[in-house]
Amino acid sequence: KSGVVVFLHGAELSADDYARLYPAHIYLPEDYNIIFLQTPRTTGPYWMAKYKADTLDHHWVNDQVLDNIDFLTNIIDQVAAQYGGHERVWIAGFSQGGVMSATVALRGTSKLLGGAFVVSGYPPRPLYADHLGAKRLPSEWSSADVENKKRTKIYFYTGELDTILPLSKAFCRFNRVVEEYGLDPANVRFWSKTGYCHYDHSFPWECHKPISPHGNEFHALWHVVKGEPEKVAGVVPVEPGNNCRG
């Protein structure tokens, strides 16, 4: 196999919700595998509990985010050993899974992964805090690690109607992080998925096209994994600003 994607589910979902899409409903390239990873939490179907429900800044319990980083980095190391190196491993996820995918790819591991595909995510405290901005990379990383991390490929994919982790808030903050880490702009995309929302809902407006689990997110995923971001359909490129107030 050319590589593998480790995919993380969102809160109130499970790995099985995604696994049942394959292979009957979703195309899986013959030269790639995909692993749907279940949260280790025994207290509920989520990766981390909410800390402050009324704000996205410090929204999740930070100790649980840090625990997830250790857990996921260990999994990624094991998968990389099986697939011939970290650059053959992609990490992706939706909602809380997207939060953790971005965090692991950008700052959780010093290794350069194949890339990250973030569906409706938001940077947690290990990446960004409103009063501090983007967090620096770990001081124990070598200069070679820091330079190598600049080659990270990361793609942000959020529904234009998302009211849970809205792109108007998430993209600006993620952009501050990728700029702080010196990522090559050619390897970063911010996409608004036209007509899609976070969950199926009727308030504050009607939207019955949840972005995941859906299927279109995986068509986009396989295009970026294969180095074809220009083939991702139904999206509008977004250029985030640097004024992240609100």
Protein Blocks (a to p, Z undefined) as FASTA:
>chain_A
ZZdcdddddehiafklmmmmpcklpccdfkbccdddddfbfkbccfbdcfblmbcghkbc
fklmmmmmmmmmmmmmmmmmmnopaklpccddehjlmmmmmmmmmmmpmbdcfbdcdehi
addfklocfklopadddfkbcfklmmmmmmpccdddddfklcklgcklmmmmmmmmmmmn
opafklgccdddehiafbdcfbfbdcfbdfbdfklmmmmmmmmmnopaklpghiacdddd
fblgZZ
